Amino acid sequence: MTRAWRVTLAVLLIAVCGCSYEYVEREIGYKGRARVNPWLAAERFARNYNYEVESLAAWRAPEGADAVWVVPASVLNNESFIRRAEEWAKDGGHLIVLLEHASAETNDWRTFERELPLPSALPEMLHRIGIEVKENASDDPVEPGVVTILFDDDEFEVAAKSYATVAVRGAQPGVFASVLAGAGRVSVLADARPLRNRWIGDHQHADFLLALIDASERDGPVVFVRGRGLSFWGMVRRHLWPVLCGLAALLVFWLWKNLSRFGPLEAAAAPSAARGYDHHLEALGNFHWRLDRAAALLAPLREQIFERGQRLGARSGRLDEGFLQMLAVRSGLPKERVARALADTVPTDSLAATRTVADLQVLLKALT
């Protein structure tokens, strides 16, 4: 190690040893399901009391068998949703609307931002059933600290503060209001934090949730909704999936019909298969067969055989038995095949033409 490296290493060691640090522990939130579902602890708490619990990521219309619906106000963002929820509540259900700090995307370890204004149709529906909602124009929460909520002849200490107040018509405004609506009930909690994972174990939050659930006279499921409403793609998946399946099947059929294969693309110019001498002969024979069934190819061969036979003195101008016998003896072919090869007939098929050409080649070679 050189002197320069030793000096550099010594300086680094001195710098590292001379540094001081401070260990700070900071909470950043839950992990797993509790991070995406703020009502997970409330759901498990209700299950421990033998309630049937259902968790929804997005809106769906309440069913007649449902007993309690805990839903953020941001989900009830149109007349259709609000009308269905109101009709379900009047039919015997308990609708619990959470105004602020109820979004599933809200981080419980960060400073809350103001979530008002509320959906315009929601205060109108609450006004019809006897609950007044008033939004605070200032930036300060209306109810700081721990408040006492009176519900069903019981008092509950709840840590809640909100930018809006709710009240039964004619009563003192606060963070909670509940009225009977038809055969059911509608309750509004201005601050949803007492029911969220981080705070449900504080004060009397769990007892308050149990009282809300017990207020329903039905024995059906308790439904917790954590979404912001039904998105376009959610509606497509829920109501249009048969059409999508049909389109997918049609696309697969079209691809199967129009694409020859699902593999590498063929080259733009495929290499020629006729590379060797045998390929050229095969192509030439195919040409003669398509031209005149190989008649032009067989005639010269037969003429050469007759000329060479005449020069040998085997015959004198006409085909007789002695000439055929001589060719059969010299070539080693049966006499019938020699006669068939020299007969002036057209082959019936390509196989017969190939056999005839082969026999003529043997005869020509025997006369050489």
NUZADREN-497083 format. One record per residue (C-alpha): residue number from 1; residue in three letters; x, y, z. Coordinates in steps of 0.5 Angstrom, whole numbers, plus 500, padded with zeros to 3 digits. Each point is the difference from the previous one (the first is absolute). Layout:
N
NODE    i   aa   xx   yy   zz
NODE  NUM  ala    X    Y    Z
...
//
This chain:
368
NODE    i   aa   xx   yy   zz
NODE    1  met  500  500  500
NODE    2  thr  503  507  498
NODE    3  arg  501  506  505
NODE    4  ala  494  503  496
NODE    5  trp  495  495  501
NODE    6  arg  502  499  508
NODE    7  val  499  508  501
NODE    8  thr  493  499  496
NODE    9  leu  498  494  505
NODE   10  ala  502  504  506
NODE   11  val  496  506  498
NODE   12  leu  494  496  499
NODE   13  leu  501  496  507
NODE   14  ile  500  506  503
NODE   15  ala  494  503  497
NODE   16  val  496  494  501
NODE   17  cys  502  500  507
NODE   18  gly  499  507  502
NODE   19  cys  493  500  497
NODE   20  ser  494  500  505
NODE   21  tyr  493  498  498
NODE   22  glu  493  500  503
NODE   23  tyr  495  494  500
NODE   24  val  493  502  499
NODE   25  glu  494  495  499
NODE   26  arg  494  502  496
NODE   27  glu  493  497  499
NODE   28  ile  499  500  493
NODE   29  gly  493  495  500
NODE   30  tyr  498  493  500
NODE   31  lys  502  495  495
NODE   32  gly  496  495  496
NODE   33  arg  493  500  500
NODE   34  ala  499  505  505
NODE   35  arg  504  505  496
NODE   36  val  494  500  494
NODE   37  asn  494  498  505
NODE   38  pro  499  506  505
NODE   39  trp  494  495  503
NODE   40  leu  504  494  501
NODE   41  ala  500  500  508
NODE   42  ala  493  502  500
NODE   43  glu  498  494  495
NODE   44  arg  504  496  505
NODE   45  phe  497  503  506
NODE   46  ala  493  499  497
NODE   47  arg  502  492  498
NODE   48  asn  502  499  508
NODE   49  tyr  493  502  502
NODE   50  asn  497  495  495
NODE   51  tyr  498  505  495
NODE   52  glu  500  498  492
NODE   53  val  505  505  497
NODE   54  glu  501  502  493
NODE   55  ser  505  504  497
NODE   56  leu  499  504  493
NODE   57  ala  505  504  496
NODE   58  ala  495  503  496
NODE   59  trp  493  502  500
NODE   60  arg  494  495  499
NODE   61  ala  493  501  502
NODE   62  pro  498  498  507
NODE   63  glu  496  493  500
NODE   64  gly  494  499  504
NODE   65  ala  504  495  505
NODE   66  asp  505  505  502
NODE   67  ala  499  503  507
NODE   68  val  506  505  500
NODE   69  trp  503  504  495
NODE   70  val  506  504  502
NODE   71  val  502  505  494
NODE   72  pro  504  506  499
NODE   73  ala  496  506  497
NODE   74  ser  505  500  494
NODE   75  val  497  494  498
NODE   76  leu  493  503  500
NODE   77  asn  502  505  494
NODE   78  asn  494  499  496
NODE   79  glu  492  500  500
NODE   80  ser  500  493  498
NODE   81  phe  504  497  506
NODE   82  ile  497  505  505
NODE   83  arg  493  498  498
NODE   84  arg  501  493  500
NODE   85  ala  504  501  507
NODE   86  glu  494  504  503
NODE   87  glu  495  495  497
NODE   88  trp  503  494  503
NODE   89  ala  501  504  507
NODE   90  lys  492  501  500
NODE   91  asp  499  493  499
NODE   92  gly  504  498  506
NODE   93  gly  507  501  500
NODE   94  his  505  504  504
NODE   95  leu  504  505  495
NODE   96  ile  506  503  504
NODE   97  val  503  505  495
NODE   98  leu  507  503  502
NODE   99  leu  501  507  498
NODE  100  glu  508  501  501
NODE  101  his  506  496  500
NODE  102  ala  497  494  497
NODE  103  ser  503  499  494
NODE  104  ala  504  494  499
NODE  105  glu  506  504  497
NODE  106  thr  501  504  506
NODE  107  asn  506  499  504
NODE  108  asp  499  500  508
NODE  109  trp  507  502  501
NODE  110  arg  500  506  496
NODE  111  thr  497  507  501
NODE  112  phe  492  500  498
NODE  113  glu  498  504  494
NODE  114  arg  493  503  500
NODE  115  glu  496  496  496
NODE  116  leu  494  504  499
NODE  117  pro  495  502  496
NODE  118  leu  496  494  501
NODE  119  pro  496  497  494
NODE  120  ser  494  505  499
NODE  121  ala  495  495  500
NODE  122  leu  502  497  506
NODE  123  pro  498  506  505
NODE  124  glu  493  500  496
NODE  125  met  499  493  502
NODE  126  leu  502  501  507
NODE  127  his  495  506  501
NODE  128  arg  494  496  497
NODE  129  ile  501  495  506
NODE  130  gly  502  505  505
NODE  131  ile  507  501  501
NODE  132  glu  503  507  498
NODE  133  val  508  500  498
NODE  134  lys  503  507  500
NODE  135  glu  507  501  498
NODE  136  asn  505  504  503
NODE  137  ala  503  506  496
NODE  138  ser  506  501  504
NODE  139  asp  506  495  500
NODE  140  asp  500  498  507
NODE  141  pro  496  494  502
NODE  142  val  493  501  504
NODE  143  glu  501  495  505
NODE  144  pro  507  499  503
NODE  145  gly  502  495  505
NODE  146  val  496  494  503
NODE  147  val  492  501  500
NODE  148  thr  494  497  503
NODE  149  ile  495  496  495
NODE  150  leu  493  499  503
NODE  151  phe  498  494  496
NODE  152  asp  494  495  502
NODE  153  asp  500  502  507
NODE  154  asp  507  499  501
NODE  155  glu  506  505  500
NODE  156  phe  507  499  496
NODE  157  glu  506  504  501
NODE  158  val  503  500  493
NODE  159  ala  506  504  497
NODE  160  ala  497  504  494
NODE  161  lys  501  506  497
NODE  162  ser  498  503  493
NODE  163  tyr  499  505  495
NODE  164  ala  492  499  500
NODE  165  thr  495  499  505
NODE  166  val  494  496  500
NODE  167  ala  493  500  504
NODE  168  val  493  497  501
NODE  169  arg  496  506  497
NODE  170  gly  499  505  506
NODE  171  ala  505  497  504
NODE  172  gln  507  502  502
NODE  173  pro  505  499  495
NODE  174  gly  506  495  501
NODE  175  val  504  495  497
NODE  176  phe  494  494  500
NODE  177  ala  493  500  498
NODE  178  ser  495  494  499
NODE  179  val  493  500  499
NODE  180  leu  495  495  498
NODE  181  ala  498  499  493
NODE  182  gly  494  496  498
NODE  183  ala  501  493  503
NODE  184  gly  508  501  500
NODE  185  arg  505  505  503
NODE  186  val  505  505  497
NODE  187  ser  506  503  504
NODE  188  val  505  505  498
NODE  189  leu  507  500  503
NODE  190  ala  504  506  498
NODE  191  asp  507  498  502
NODE  192  ala  501  492  498
NODE  193  arg  506  500  503
NODE  194  pro  497  496  507
NODE  195  leu  499  494  495
NODE  196  arg  506  500  496
NODE  197  asn  506  495  502
NODE  198  arg  504  505  504
NODE  199  trp  495  502  505
NODE  200  ile  495  495  501
NODE  201  gly  503  498  506
NODE  202  asp  500  507  503
NODE  203  his  495  502  505
NODE  204  gln  493  497  499
NODE  205  his  501  500  492
NODE  206  ala  499  492  500
NODE  207  asp  494  501  505
NODE  208  phe  497  505  495
NODE  209  leu  501  496  494
NODE  210  leu  496  494  504
NODE  211  ala  494  504  502
NODE  212  leu  500  503  492
NODE  213  ile  499  492  498
NODE  214  asp  496  498  505
NODE  215  ala  495  506  499
NODE  216  ser  498  496  493
NODE  217  glu  494  495  501
NODE  218  arg  502  496  495
NODE  219  asp  505  494  500
NODE  220  gly  503  501  494
NODE  221  pro  507  501  498
NODE  222  val  504  506  502
NODE  223  val  503  504  494
NODE  224  phe  506  504  500
NODE  225  val  501  504  493
NODE  226  arg  507  503  499
NODE  227  gly  500  502  493
NODE  228  arg  499  507  497
NODE  229  gly  494  498  496
NODE  230  leu  499  495  494
NODE  231  ser  505  502  494
NODE  232  phe  499  499  493
NODE  233  trp  504  494  499
NODE  234  gly  497  497  507
NODE  235  met  493  501  496
NODE  236  val  503  497  494
NODE  237  arg  502  494  504
NODE  238  arg  494  499  504
NODE  239  his  495  501  494
NODE  240  leu  503  499  494
NODE  241  trp  504  494  501
NODE  242  pro  496  496  495
NODE  243  val  501  504  494
NODE  244  leu  507  501  502
NODE  245  cys  501  492  500
NODE  246  gly  496  500  493
NODE  247  leu  505  505  497
NODE  248  ala  506  496  503
NODE  249  ala  497  493  497
NODE  250  leu  499  504  493
NODE  251  leu  507  503  500
NODE  252  val  503  493  501
NODE  253  phe  496  497  495
NODE  254  trp  502  505  495
NODE  255  leu  507  499  502
NODE  256  trp  499  493  499
NODE  257  lys  497  501  493
NODE  258  asn  504  505  497
NODE  259  leu  507  499  503
NODE  260  ser  504  493  497
NODE  261  arg  504  499  506
NODE  262  phe  502  503  506
NODE  263  gly  508  500  499
NODE  264  pro  506  503  497
NODE  265  leu  498  504  494
NODE  266  glu  502  497  493
NODE  267  ala  506  503  496
NODE  268  ala  498  505  495
NODE  269  ala  503  496  495
NODE  270  ala  501  493  501
NODE  271  pro  506  496  498
NODE  272  ser  499  496  494
NODE  273  ala  499  492  501
NODE  274  ala  503  498  493
NODE  275  arg  507  501  502
NODE  276  gly  503  493  498
NODE  277  tyr  500  496  493
NODE  278  asp  495  495  502
NODE  279  his  495  506  502
NODE  280  his  501  503  493
NODE  281  leu  499  493  497
NODE  282  glu  493  499  504
NODE  283  ala  498  507  498
NODE  284  leu  502  499  493
NODE  285  gly  496  493  500
NODE  286  asn  494  504  503
NODE  287  phe  500  505  495
NODE  288  his  500  494  494
NODE  289  trp  494  497  504
NODE  290  arg  496  506  500
NODE  291  leu  502  502  493
NODE  292  asp  498  493  496
NODE  293  arg  500  495  505
NODE  294  ala  507  499  499
NODE  295  ala  499  498  492
NODE  296  ala  505  504  498
NODE  297  leu  505  497  505
NODE  298  leu  499  493  498
NODE  299  ala  500  501  493
NODE  300  pro  508  501  499
NODE  301  leu  502  495  504
NODE  302  arg  496  495  496
NODE  303  glu  503  502  494
NODE  304  gln  507  499  502
NODE  305  ile  498  493  503
NODE  306  phe  497  498  493
NODE  307  glu  506  504  496
NODE  308  arg  505  496  504
NODE  309  gly  497  493  499
NODE  310  gln  500  501  493
NODE  311  arg  507  501  500
NODE  312  leu  501  494  504
NODE  313  gly  496  496  494
NODE  314  ala  495  498  505
NODE  315  arg  494  502  496
NODE  316  ser  499  503  493
NODE  317  gly  495  506  501
NODE  318  arg  494  497  504
NODE  319  leu  499  497  507
NODE  320  asp  500  493  501
NODE  321  glu  501  494  505
NODE  322  gly  507  499  498
NODE  323  phe  502  508  502
NODE  324  leu  496  500  506
NODE  325  gln  503  493  502
NODE  326  met  507  503  499
NODE  327  leu  499  506  504
NODE  328  ala  497  496  506
NODE  329  val  506  496  500
NODE  330  arg  505  506  499
NODE  331  ser  497  504  506
NODE  332  gly  497  495  504
NODE  333  leu  493  502  500
NODE  334  pro  494  496  499
NODE  335  lys  498  500  493
NODE  336  glu  493  503  502
NODE  337  arg  503  506  503
NODE  338  val  504  501  494
NODE  339  ala  494  500  496
NODE  340  arg  497  504  504
NODE  341  ala  505  505  500
NODE  342  leu  501  501  493
NODE  343  ala  492  500  498
NODE  344  asp  498  507  498
NODE  345  thr  495  501  505
NODE  346  val  499  506  505
NODE  347  pro  502  498  508
NODE  348  thr  493  500  504
NODE  349  asp  504  503  506
NODE  350  ser  506  503  502
NODE  351  leu  502  494  503
NODE  352  ala  499  496  494
NODE  353  ala  504  505  496
NODE  354  thr  506  500  505
NODE  355  arg  500  492  499
NODE  356  thr  500  501  493
NODE  357  val  506  505  500
NODE  358  ala  504  496  504
NODE  359  asp  499  493  496
NODE  360  leu  502  504  494
NODE  361  gln  506  503  503
NODE  362  val  502  493  502
NODE  363  leu  499  497  492
NODE  364  leu  504  506  497
NODE  365  lys  506  498  505
NODE  366  ala  499  493  498
NODE  367  leu  501  502  492
NODE  368  thr  506  504  502
//
